[in-house]
Amino acid sequence: MTTTSRRRALIIGVGKFGGNDNDFDDLPFAEDLADQVDDALRKYRAGDFSTQVQKNPNREEISDAVRDVLDDERLDARIVHVVSHGRFGKQADRVEVVGSCGRAGANNVREWVSSSQDLGIPTLFLIDLCGAGRASDLKFLVEPYEEELNAWVLAGARSDELAFEGAFTRAAVHVLLQCGEDGLGTDPRLPFVSLREFARRISDGLRGQSLWTTTVPLHYEAYLPILPNPLYRKDPIADEVARLDPPLQPFLTDAVADAAHFQGRAGAFFTGRQAALDELVPWLEDDGKGGLMIVTGAAGSGKSAILGAIVCAAHPALQRLAGHVRRRMADPPNPNGSLVAIHARQRGLDEIVISIARQLELDAPPEGWTAAALIGAISRLPVSPVLIVDALDECSEASAVQVLLLVPLATARNAEGRAIARLVVGTRPWLDQFSPLLTIAEKSRHLIDLDVVDGEQLYRDLRRYLLDSLHGLLHDEWIASGLARRLASDHVQRRGVSAAKRWGHFLIASRFARYIIDNPPRQEADIEALLDRVPVELPQLLEMELAAHPRPAHLRAALAALAYAKGDGMPLELLRKIVSSVGPADPQLFTGDDVRLYLRRTDGEDGVSLLRLYHQGLADYLREYPITPLERHDLTGPVLAALLETRDVKGRRSWEHAPTYLRRHAIEHAVDAGGVDILLTDSEFLVFADRDRLLGYLGHARSNSARLAAAIYRAAHHLLGPEPMLRRRLLHLTALRFGVGGLNESEMERR
């Protein structure tokens, strides 16, 4: 490492113990593990750690080395790692590192940690000793502010537990190596890896032995500046987007996706569809109108582009982020402080209701928010808000959201007889599922169907869009005109085809423009050939893109793995686990530019990036054709198996240290694969699963034992808090009320 490093690591491995009264067996693995920690830190991208390794030091040498590191005031951060024997002092707060001499009376880890906290330089202690957990219990006379927390301990065993064969250090080395490569999937806008996520990964790798960590208040983020995120990119735009309410964020995905793409993508996307905007904007501006407006059309017809343009142009909080969108609109809407925007993809009724209330800054009732309570609160507002709900067809509880929230909002009147809101809903035209909303919109003639458009108007809109996208390319006007004419002609020819079997031409135009930019024609004959094979469906375009890639099978497998992501997306950790179930793939593809063009990235609540494909229609296609375009394959079973395999520990399934994604979405993967009973008869899954999300899928139970478990869970659901031990006890007591001795499958089968 460079001599100017301001991150320092002291690594101590004691494997040989001498002395006349030595009671300690040698640890033949200790020296090698010290070297492995050193190697992991030296390989850490962007870490710039200056490392010092001490093998078999005696008591005084350990004391001097630790003091030298802790007294170095030039540092920005430091790591102290120890693998040795541990010895308890006579006082309850002592756990001593045993040196090669075997003598007692010094090197109390608790004192190291306490001293480090007082000295104020962020320090991570990795302590692999028997009973080392005793060192992690810091007692503060006055609780420090979050920014004042400077010392963090990861200890390889509880205070009453033995450490075995360096298991903690082996797990730490594995996680450090991964952390040095990809930051454990930490969002690129965050400069440091969360120590909570670092600790969770080590806990998950211990496979049986406990991990003991510094106890800190739950509201502390613990982003100590110790482990740099190697994927960090300074992006003030993304920082501002991340501060918005989560269901509002997706409206900006294409407008301000990231700093690298901002100038190239933003302006061109929100063009065209002028006729739809001419109808929608005046309706939104007239507060006397109220009621419901629906924007519908086939996948990729521009629904989200139009609604995104409206939100970016009218939402006050988005003006600074997406002012370019407003400037490009011929007649932009006025800024509206009562505008609420919800992207409903994979969101449930409760999440949508709470987000609307939060965006309107409404005070929650004592019993919490329900759809009825929200509608009542909105009816009492002095100004009728504008509510924009996009992707209703991708909502996980679409029927409940429609019946309990949207229809009442669309029809409710306040005391003066005025509509309580102006509601805009974007959805694909699933006539059977959304007939209540569609009927209301048709009766009031407030239905914008983007599939019903004059061919010449579509040509002009597409041509304008493509001229923006292809500006500066050789013969850009020729290509833009030819491509727009081909797509507009296809639209006219396929007017009678159902929306479920068509693809919107704006989506095709945007992706094909990207393909042309990456594979530009070099002469006129190439342009003619290009225009002769313009794809009219997204799968055709995807196959063209894959064919042009040097490793098409690998890229397809990576994209197919992304297609299985639920909610806001799947973390990198799990994508790399399931991709082998889909096909041959290089796991590093997920962090490269090849896949990035297909991605939507969301910052998860634990700081880990959640990844999904940019369009639901693409995900639907790849789930159907994950391996080749010629043969359908259902891989929901193998994907579920791969996800569950990540929880298998020595013949049992452990959920305690599972990623947040699995606690929340494993049940949905099980529904897809017909494996719900596997999870419902797993008592530990019931303890750690996302409480409210699991409740919505209990009806998929099939076996008697799974149905009984579902009934038990329903009965206890309202009492279940965040503490696992209390959850476990409540579920057990509820099972006893049902006459069952426990929640495991054998007990319920006997019932």
N, C-alpha and C positions, 0 to 999 in steps of 0.2 A: 504493500500500500504506500501511498505518498506520505512523506514526512510531515506534510501540512494538515493531515487529517485531524479533524476536531471531534471525531467519534472514536472512542477508545474501548477496547475489550480486553479484560483480564480473564484468562482461561486457566483453571487450576484442576489438574487431574492427579489424584493420589491413589496409587494402586499397590504400593509396597509399604509395609508397616514394620518398623523395627522396635528396639527398646526392650529392656529386661522384663518389664511387666506388661508387654503388649497383649491385649485381648482381642485384637482385630485380625481377621483373615485378610489376605491379600485380595485385591480387586483387579484381576488380570486385564479387564476390559477398560480400565479408567484412562490409561495413557492414550490408547488408540482413540477413545471417544473425545478426549481433549483435542487431539489432532483433527478429528472430524468437525468439531465445532469451529476450530480455527479455519479449516478449509471452507466451510459454509460461509463464514463471515468474509473471507477473502474473495469469494466468488460473488458476493452480494452486489448486484448491479446498483449503482448510485449510492452504495452504502459508505464507501471510503472509510472502512474501519481500520484503525491501527491496532493490531492484535499483539498480545503478549501471552505466551504459553508457559506455564510452570508445571513441571512434572515432578511428582514426589517431593514437594517442598516440606520442610519441617514447620513446627508451630510458629517460630519467629519469622521465617521466610514468608509464610502466608500472611501474617499480620503486617509485615512491612510492605508487601506487594499491594495489598488491599488499601492500606493507608495512602500509599503513593498515588493510586488511581483516584481515591476519593478526595485527596487534597489538590488535585490538578484543576485549578480554576479556569484554565484556558479552554476547557472542553464544552461542546454543545450537548453531548450525550455520552453515556457510557453503559457498558454491559459487564457484569461480573458473573461468570459461570464457574460452578464448583461441582465436581463429582468426587466423592470420598465417603468415608464413614461419618456418621453423625453421632454426637454424644449429648445427652441431656444433662444440663447443669442441675444443681439442687434447687435453684429458683425455677418457677414455672415458666419464666420468659426466656430461658436460655436453651439454645441448641447450638452446640459447638462443632466446627469443622475439625476433624481429626487430621493432623499432619502425619508425615511419615515417621516422626519420632514417637507417636502414640501418646504424647503428654497432654494433659488436660489444663484448663485454666485460662484459655484465651480463645479468640476468634469466634465470639458469639455473633451469629448472623443477625440476630435481632438488633444488636448495637450497630452493625454496619448499616442496616436499613434505616434505623432511626437517625443516624448521623447523616446519611445521604439525603433524607428528607429535609433536614435542617440546613444543609449546605446549598440546596436549591438548584442543583444540576440534575436534569432528568436521568434516572438510573434504573436499569432493568436487572434484577437479580434472578438468575436461573440456577436453582439450588437442587442438586440431586443427592440427597442424604436421607437416611431413615429418619422419620419424624420431622422432616424439614418444614412441614406446614405450620409448625409452631412459630416459625420466623415470619410468617406472612401476616400475622394478626397485629397490625399497627393500631395503637390506642392513641387518639388525639384528645387533648383536653378541650380544644375548640376545633370543630370540624373545619378543615381547610376549604377555601374556595377551590373550584375545579381547576383554575389555572395555577393554584399553589401546590397541587399534588405532584411530587417530584420522584417518588420512589414506588416501584411496583415489583412485587415478588411473584415468581412462578416457582412453586416448590413441588418436588416429585413425589411427595407422600403426605398424608395427614400426620398430625402430631402423634398419633398412636399407631402409625402404620409403617411397615418396613418397605424399603425401596429395593427392587429386584433387578439385577443384571443391567443397570444403567438404562432401564426402559424409558425413563423421563428424558435423558439426554438423547437417546436414539430418536425419540419422537420429535424432540426439539430440533435436531439436525435436519430431519426430513422437512419440517415446516420452514426452517430458515432457508433451506435451499429453494423451496417453492416460493417463499416470500421474496427472495432475491431475484427471482425470474419475473414474477407477475404481480407481486404485492398481494398475493392471496385473493386476487380479483377485486382489490380495492378500487373504488371509482377513481378514474384518472384525474379528477379535479381535486382530490384530497392528497396532500403532500406526504402524509404518513399513514402507515397501516394501524388500524385500531388494535390495541393490545388485547381487547376483549376477543376479537376474531382470532388473533394469534394464539391466545390461550385456549379458545374453543378447539382450534385445529390440533393443538398438542393433546388436549384432553381426549379428543376423538381418536388420536393415534395411540394412546396408552393401552387401550383394549384391556381394561380390568383394574389397573392401578389408578389411584386417585391423583388428581391434580389439585393443589391448594393454591389459591391466589390471594393477593391483597384484597381485603374487604373494603369496598368503596361504595358510596351511595349510588343507587341505581340510575340516577339522572346524570352521573358523570359519564362523559363520552370516552375518556381514557385514551385520547389520541396524543399520547406523549411523543415528542419529537425524537424518537429513538430508532425506529425502523422505517427508513424512507420508502416511499412507494416508487418503484422503478418505472412505472407507467405514468407518473405524474406529468400533467401538462397544465400550465397556468392558463385558466380559461375563465375570466371574470363573467362572461355571459352565462356559462354553464352554472356558475355559482349562484347567479341571480335566479335562473330557472329553478334550481334545486330548492330555493326558499319559497317557491309558490306551492299552493295546495296541490297534493299529488294528482287528483283528477283533472286539474287545470293544466298541468305541465305538458301533456301530449299535444296540445294545440300548437305548441311552439316547436315541436320536434323537427319539422321541416324548415321552419323559418330561421331558427337559431340552433341547429343541431349541435355544432361544436365550432370552435374557432377556426379549425382548418378548412371547414366546408362553408363557413358563413357567407363569404362574398360570392362563392361560386353557386350556391344553391338557393339562397334566400329569395332574391328578387324575382327570379324566373318562375318560381313555383306558383305564386299567386297572380296568375294572369288568365285571361279567358273567362268563359261563362258569364259574360257581361249581362246577358238577358236575365239570368237567375239573380244576379246581384241587384239589378234594377228593380226586381220585384221584392226581394227580401229586405233591402236596406230601408226603403220608405215604410214598410210595415213595422220594422223594429223601431223606427223613429217616432211613430204615432202612438203615444201612450194611451190614446183612447181606443185603440184596436183591441189588444189583448187576445186571449185564446191560444190557438195552436197553429203552428206552421210546420209542415213536414218537408224535409229535403230528402229525396230518395233517388235511387239509381243503382245500376249494377256495380260490382266491385271495381274500384278504380275510375268511376265516372266523374269524380271530383267533389263528392260530398264533403269529405274532410278538408279539402283545399278551400272550398267556399266558406265553411264554418270556421276554419282556422283563420281565414282572412278577416272575417267579421270580428272574431275574438281579438286577434292581434291589433286590429284597427280601433276597436271601441273600448277595450279593457284598459282602464287607467294604469294599472300596474305593468302592463305589457308595452306601453308606449315607448319607453326607453329601450326595450329589448328588440322591438320589431317595428320601429317607426318606418322602416323602408317599405313595409307592406302597405301601410296607410298611404304613403306617398305614391305608390303605384296604382292605387284604385282611382277610377275616374270620379266616383261619387262616394267617398268613404262615409261610414256612419259617424255620428258625433260620439265623443267619449262618454261613457255611461258608468257612473259610479255604482250603479245597482245591477251590473252585469255579472252573472254567474255562469261559469262554463264547466261542464262535466264530461269527461271522456269515459264512457261506461264500459269499455272493454274489460272483461273478466272482473267486474266489480259487482258486489252484492247490494241489495236494497239499503241495508243499514249504512254501508260506507258512502253511498250516494247521498242519502238523507243527511248524514253528519257533515259531509263536505259542503252541501248547499247551505246548511245552517252556519257553518264556519265562514264561508265566503261572504255571507250576508251579515256576519258579525252579530248573530242572534244569541241571546242568552238561553242556555239550555234549561228546560224544565227540570224539576227535582227528580222526576222518574226517568229522565233521559229522553232522547229524541226518538220519535216514531214518525212514520209518514203522515199520519193524521195530525200529530202535534206540529209538524213543520208547516203543513198546509194552513193550519189555524194561525200560526205565527206570521206567515206571509200575508194572510188576508188582513192582518192588522197593521201592516206597514203603510206609512203615509204615501210612498211612491211604489207603484207596481214594478217589480224587478223584471229584467230580461233573463230567462233561463235557457241556456243552450246545452242540449244533451246529444252528444254524438255517439255513434257506434252502438246503438241500442241492440242491434242484432248480434253483437258480440258480448253482451252483458250476461254474466253468469246466472242472474235471476231476472231475466228479461220480462217474464210474465208477471211476476210480483211487482216489479218496478212500473210496468205499464198500468196494471189494475189499481195498485194501492197509491201510486204517486202521480204518474203523468196524466192519466185520464182525469182524476180529480183536480189537478192543477189546471188542466185545459178548460175545465167546465165550471170551476168555482167562481162565485161572485162575492164581492164584499158587501158591507151594509148599504152602500150607495148603489148597488146593482152593477158595479163595474167588474170586469175580469181582474182577478187578483195578480195575474202575471201574463207576460208575453212569452210563450214557450215555443222553442224551436227544437225539433227532434230530427236527427240524421240517422237513417237506417237503410239497409238494403230492403227491397220491396217484398218481404215475406208476407204475402196477403193473408194467409190463414192465421199466422201467429200475431200479427199486429193489426188485424182488422178493426178493433175498437178505435185505435188512434187514426188509422187511415180513413175510416168512415167519418169521423169528426172533421178531419182536414178536407175531405172531398166535399162535404156539405157546405163548408164555409169558403170553398174554392181557395184554400190556402195549402195547396199541395204542389210542390215543385218537383217534377219528375225529370231528372237529368237525362234519362234515356229518350225522352220525347223532345227532340230538338231538330231543327231544320238542318239538312246536310251542309248547305252553304254556310250557315252560321257556325256550325261545328268546325268546318274547314278554316274559317277566318280565325276562330278562337285558337285552334290547334297551331295554325301557321304563326300567329303572333307569339304563342308560347315557345315554339321551336326556334324561332328567330332569336329569341332571348337566350335560349339554352345553347344554341350552336354558334353564337356570334363569334366571328373571327376564324371559323373553320373554312377551309377551302371550299368554295361553291356552297356556302351556308344557305343562301336563299333557294338555290335549286333543290338542295336536300330537304329543307324545311317545307317547301311547297309540295314536293313529291310525296313526302311522308304524310303530311296533313291530308293531301288528296286521297291517298290510299286508305287511311284510317276513316276519313269521313265517308268514303264510298262503302267501306265495310259496314259502317253503322247503318247506312240506308238499306243495304242488302239484308241485314239481320234484324230488322225491326220487329219481326214476329217471334223471334227466339226469346225464351224466358230469361229473365235477369240472372237466374242461377247458372246459366250456361254461357253468359257473356262477360266480357271484361271491358271496363271503361277505357276509353281511348286516351284519356289524359294520362292515366297510369302507364299505358303502353308507350305513349310518346315520351314521357319523362325517362323511362328506363332505356328505351331504344336510343334516345339522345345520348345517354351516358355510355352506351355500348359503342356508338359511333365515335364519340370523343376518345374512347380508349382504343378503338380500332379504326382510325380515320382512313377514308379512301384516298388513294394516292394519284389516281387519274380518272378521267371521265368514264371510262369503261367500268371502273370499280363502282362509281356512283350508280350507274344504270343497274349493275348486278345487285347492289345493295337495295335499291328501291324495288327490284323485282321480288325480293324475299322479305319484305316488311312483315313482321309477325303481327297478328291481330289478337293474340291471347297471351297472357302473362306466362303460362307454361312454355309456349313456343319460344318466347324471348329468353326465359331462364335456360332452356336447352341450348340456345345459341351461345349464351354467355358461358355455360359450362363447357361447351365444345371448344371455345377459344382459350380455356384455361389450361395450363401445362399439366395439372393434376385434377382432371374433372371428377374422378371418383372420390377423391379426398374432399374436394370442395362440396360435392353433393352430400356426402355423409355429414359434414359439419353443418350445412344448412338444414338438413333433415333433422339433426339433433335439435337445432334451434326451433324447428317447427313444433316440437313437443312441449315447449315452454308454456307454463301456465301463468296467469296473472300478468304482472309487469315484466316478467322474464325469469330466466333461470340463471343461477350463479355459475361462473366459470368452473368452479370446483365440481359441480354435478354434470355440466355439459361434457367435461372430459371423461366422466365415468360412463355416461350412456352412449357416447359416440361409437364405441366399438360394437354396440348392439345394432347399430344402423349400417355401418360399412367401414371400409378402410379409411381412416382419417388421421392426419397429423394433428395432435391436440394443440399444437402451437398456432394452428390456423385461426383459432378463435381470437387471438390477440393481434393478428396481422391485418394488413390493408385489404387483402382479398375478401375477407368476410365482413370487414367493417362497412363496406358499401351496402350490405344487406341488413345491417343491424339497426335496432332501436335500443338505446341504453338508458336505464333508469337507475338512480341511486337508491339502493335499498336502505331500510331503516338502520341497519348495522354497518353502513358505509361500504358494503360490498356491491359491486355493479350487478344489475340484473339485465340479461341480454335476451332479446327476442327478434324475430324477423320484422322487417319494416312494414309488411302488409299481411293481413290475416288470410287473404286469398292465396298468397304464396305458401303460407303455412299449411292451409288445407290441401293444396296440391301435393306438397312434399310429404305430408303424412300418408297420402294415398299412393304416391309413387316415390318412396324414399330411396330405392336402389337403382332402378332404371325407369325410363319413361314408357316402357313397353309392358310392364307387368305390375299389377297391384300387390302390395304387401301390407299386412297389418302387423306393425311392430310395437303396438301398445303393450303387449305382454312382455316382450324382452326389455323394453324401456322400464317398465315397472320393476321387473326382476333386478335390473342393474341398479335402480335407485334403492331398492330394499337391501341389496347386497352391501351397500355402503354402511348399513346399520348392523350387519352381522358381526358378532363378537363371540368367539369360542362357543358356538352352538346356540347362542341366544341373540335376540335382537335388541339393540340399545338405542334409545331415542333421546337420552339426556343431553347429549352434545350434538344433536342433529342440526344441520343448517336450518335457519328460519324458513327457507323455501319448503323444505320437506315437512316441517310441522304444519305448514299452511296448505300445501298443495298435494301431498302424497295421496290424500283421499281422492282427489280428482283424477290422478293417474290411475288409481285403483278402479274408479268408476269406468274409465275408458277401457281398461283391460278385463273388466268383469271380475276383479279381485278384491272387492270391498270387504268381503268376509275375512280375508287375511288380516286386515288392519283392525276391524272391529272386534276380533277375538284376541287381539294383542293388547293386554291390559296396559303395558307401558306406553304404547302409542296413544291410548285414550288419556293417559296422564299428561303427555307433553304436546298433544295436537292443539292447533289453533281452535279454541273453544267454539266460537261462533261459526267459523267456516265448516267445521266438522258437522255441526248440527244440521246444516242444509243437505247433507248427503246420507244421513242415517237411513232414509227410506230405501236405499239401494241394497240393504242387507237381504240375503237370500236364505242362508241356513238358519236352523232354529237357534243355534248358539249365537250367531251374529245378530239375529233379531232381538234376542234377549239382552245382549250387550247394548244394542241401540236403545232399548227401552230403559235400561239402567242409566245410560248416559243422559237421555232426555230428562229423566226424573231428577238427576243431580245437577244438570247443566247450569241452572240459575245460581247455584251455590259455589261453583268452581271459580276460584281466584287464580292468581299467577303462581302461587307457591306449590311446587310439585308434591311435596310431602303431604300437604293438606288436601290436594286434589286426590292423591292416592288413597288417603284415609276416607274421604267422603265417598269416593266410588266404591270402596270396599264396604262401607257401612250401608250404602244403597243396595249393593248386591245382596247383603245379608237380609235386607228388608224383602227382597224378591225371593228369598229362600235359597240363595246361591252362596256357596262357601267362598267364592272368589271370582275374579273376572277372567281367569284363564279358561281356555277352550274346554279342557277336560271337565272342569267344575260345571260349566254351563251345559255341556252335553249330558252330564249326569242329571241335571235338572230336567 
